[in-house]
Amino acid sequence: MADIIPLRFGVSQAYLICDQNNILLDTGSDTDKAAYQKAFEKAKVNPRDISLVVISHGHSDHFAGLGAIKELTGAPVLCHRLAAQALATGKNPKFVPRNKLGEDMLKLIEGTVPVMDKTVDADILVDKEFDLNAFGVAGKVLHTPGHSHCSLSLLLDGGYVFVGDMVVPSPFDGKLGLAFLATNESELYDSLRTLLSFNQIFYGGHGGPYTRDEVQRLLELDLTKGNLGEEE
């Protein structure tokens, strides 16, 4: 089974996934090359031994450090084809609030969205499913739209899944819920149902791990109440 090493950079979490080879999922933000190097040293992973960098979606708190990561690792970068423009320009697609929590969040982060250190052209663009075995990791990448049109989830054999911002704690009280930003709520629900059908442990872009039962309850509660963040 692969080793999973969370790496916190700024407000977001990156993950080193170490199997026969190593993959890095996301970069976090608000950091520099020296901090990445230190984190890799602590994890006892040579950055040049990272075979692939996967970007979960095109919001800059998940890829702002990609320029430094690319220089350190030399690894190809994979993202959904709809995220490629964000990586190449450093510009976020429009944030779409799904509820009041999302609206409050956008007010909170206004003017503070992470800026990319150096733009990067992605090497591998995917639309649907992508097998990771060629890069030495037993798993796959799956298109899971909803939070954004370009959201990808990384699924490891054994029931571990990395879902970006599809499941996220509130920045105000830490309460876990479904994405408060979503380009398409129906797609968000469908993507979560797909992942819940065959995964047991969920890792998010801002925390985790969470159990399948926790995520299932969040989905059921959200479907019942209609609005995450409403008071019970």
C-alpha positions in Angstrom: 0.0 0.0 0.0 1.2 3.5 -0.8 2.4 5.8 2.0 0.5 9.1 2.2 2.4 12.1 3.6 0.3 15.3 4.1 2.3 18.5 3.5 0.7 21.8 4.7 1.6 24.9 2.8 -0.4 28.0 3.5 -4.1 27.4 3.7 -4.0 24.2 1.6 -2.6 20.8 1.9 -0.4 18.9 -0.6 0.2 15.2 -0.5 3.2 13.1 -1.2 2.0 9.6 -2.3 4.9 7.1 -2.2 4.5 3.8 -3.8 6.9 2.2 -6.3 7.5 5.8 -7.4 6.4 9.1 -5.8 3.6 11.4 -6.9 2.9 14.9 -5.5 -0.7 16.1 -5.4 -1.1 19.9 -5.4 1.4 22.4 -4.1 -0.3 24.4 -1.5 0.5 28.1 -1.5 2.3 31.0 0.3 5.6 29.2 0.4 8.9 29.0 -1.5 11.4 26.6 -3.0 13.4 26.3 0.3 10.3 25.3 2.2 9.4 22.7 -0.3 13.0 21.4 -0.2 12.9 21.2 3.6 9.5 19.4 3.5 10.9 16.8 1.1 14.0 16.3 3.2 11.8 15.7 6.3 9.8 13.2 4.3 13.1 11.6 3.1 12.0 12.0 -0.5 14.4 13.3 -3.2 12.3 15.7 -5.2 14.0 14.4 -8.4 12.4 11.0 -7.5 8.9 12.5 -7.9 7.5 11.1 -11.1 4.4 13.2 -11.5 2.7 16.3 -10.1 -1.1 16.2 -10.2 -3.1 19.4 -9.7 -6.6 18.7 -8.3 -8.3 21.8 -9.8 -7.7 25.3 -11.1 -7.8 27.4 -7.9 -4.5 28.9 -7.0 -4.3 27.9 -3.4 -3.7 24.4 -4.8 -1.1 25.3 -7.4 0.5 28.6 -6.5 3.9 27.0 -5.9 3.9 25.0 -9.1 6.8 26.9 -10.6 9.1 26.1 -7.7 7.9 22.5 -7.6 8.5 22.1 -11.4 12.1 23.4 -10.9 12.8 21.1 -8.0 11.3 17.9 -9.4 11.5 18.2 -13.1 8.4 16.1 -13.1 5.5 16.4 -15.7 2.4 18.2 -14.5 -1.0 16.6 -15.0 -4.3 18.5 -14.7 -7.8 18.5 -16.2 -7.7 20.3 -19.6 -10.0 23.0 -18.3 -7.5 23.8 -15.6 -4.6 24.3 -18.0 -5.3 28.0 -18.6 -5.2 28.7 -14.9 -1.8 27.1 -14.6 -0.5 28.9 -17.7 -1.8 32.3 -16.7 -1.9 32.2 -12.9 -5.5 33.4 -13.1 -8.3 31.7 -11.2 -11.5 30.8 -12.9 -14.6 32.5 -11.4 -15.4 31.5 -7.9 -19.1 30.5 -7.6 -20.6 30.5 -4.1 -23.1 27.7 -3.4 -24.6 29.1 -0.3 -24.2 31.8 2.3 -21.0 30.2 3.6 -19.6 30.5 0.2 -20.6 34.2 -0.1 -19.0 34.9 3.3 -15.9 33.1 2.3 -15.5 35.1 -0.9 -15.7 38.3 1.2 -13.1 36.9 3.6 -10.5 36.1 0.9 -11.1 39.2 -1.3 -7.8 40.6 -2.3 -5.8 37.7 -0.7 -6.1 35.0 -3.3 -2.7 33.3 -3.6 -0.6 34.4 -6.6 1.4 31.9 -8.6 5.1 32.1 -8.2 5.7 31.2 -11.9 3.3 30.1 -14.5 3.6 26.5 -15.9 2.3 24.8 -19.0 0.8 21.4 -18.0 2.3 18.4 -19.7 -0.6 16.0 -19.4 -4.2 17.1 -19.9 -7.0 14.7 -19.0 -10.7 14.7 -19.6 -12.0 11.6 -17.8 -9.9 8.8 -16.3 -6.1 8.4 -16.2 -4.2 5.4 -15.0 -1.3 6.2 -12.7 0.4 2.8 -12.8 2.7 4.1 -15.6 4.1 6.5 -13.0 4.6 3.9 -10.3 1.5 4.4 -8.2 -1.4 1.9 -8.1 -4.4 4.1 -8.7 -6.0 6.5 -11.1 -7.2 10.1 -11.6 -10.9 10.7 -12.3 -12.8 13.8 -13.5 -15.1 14.7 -10.6 -16.8 18.1 -11.6 -19.0 20.1 -9.2 -16.7 22.2 -7.0 -15.2 23.3 -10.3 -15.6 22.2 -13.9 -11.9 21.1 -13.8 -11.9 19.1 -10.5 -10.0 15.8 -10.4 -9.9 13.2 -7.7 -7.0 10.9 -7.2 -8.0 7.3 -6.2 -5.5 4.8 -4.8 -6.1 1.1 -4.9 -7.1 0.1 -1.4 -9.9 2.7 -1.0 -8.1 6.0 -0.5 -9.3 9.0 -2.4 -8.2 12.7 -2.6 -11.1 15.0 -3.4 -9.7 18.5 -3.4 -12.3 20.9 -2.2 -15.3 18.7 -2.6 -15.3 18.2 1.2 -13.9 21.1 3.2 -14.0 22.5 6.7 -15.5 25.9 7.3 -12.9 28.7 7.6 -15.0 30.2 10.4 -15.8 27.4 12.8 -14.0 24.4 11.3 -17.2 22.5 10.8 -16.8 19.9 8.0 -19.2 20.1 5.0 -19.5 19.8 1.3 -17.9 22.4 -1.0 -19.3 25.9 -0.3 -18.0 27.0 -3.8 -19.5 25.0 -6.7 -19.9 25.6 -10.3 -22.6 22.9 -10.5 -24.2 21.5 -7.4 -25.8 18.6 -9.1 -22.5 17.5 -10.5 -20.9 17.9 -7.0 -23.5 15.4 -5.6 -23.0 13.0 -8.5 -19.2 13.0 -8.2 -19.5 12.3 -4.5 -21.9 9.4 -5.1 -19.4 8.0 -7.5 -16.5 8.2 -5.0 -18.6 6.9 -2.2 -19.5 3.8 -4.2 -16.0 2.4 -3.9 -13.8 4.4 -1.5 -13.4 4.3 2.2 -11.0 7.0 3.3 -11.2 10.6 2.0 -8.5 13.2 2.0 -9.3 16.9 1.3 -7.3 19.8 0.0 -7.7 21.5 3.4 -7.8 18.5 5.8 -8.6 14.9 6.5 -8.6 12.0 6.5 -12.3 11.5 6.8 -14.2 8.2 6.8 -16.7 7.1 4.1 -19.5 7.3 6.7 -18.6 10.9 7.6 -18.7 11.9 3.9 -22.0 9.9 3.4 -23.6 11.8 6.3 -22.5 15.1 4.9 -24.0 14.3 1.5 -27.3 13.1 3.1 -27.5 16.2 5.3 -26.8 18.5 2.5 -29.4 16.9 0.3 -32.0 17.1 3.1 -31.3 20.7 4.1 -30.5 22.1 0.7 -27.9 24.6 2.1 -24.7 23.8 3.8 -24.1 26.4 6.5 -27.7 26.9 7.5 -28.4 26.6 11.1 -30.1 23.5 12.3 
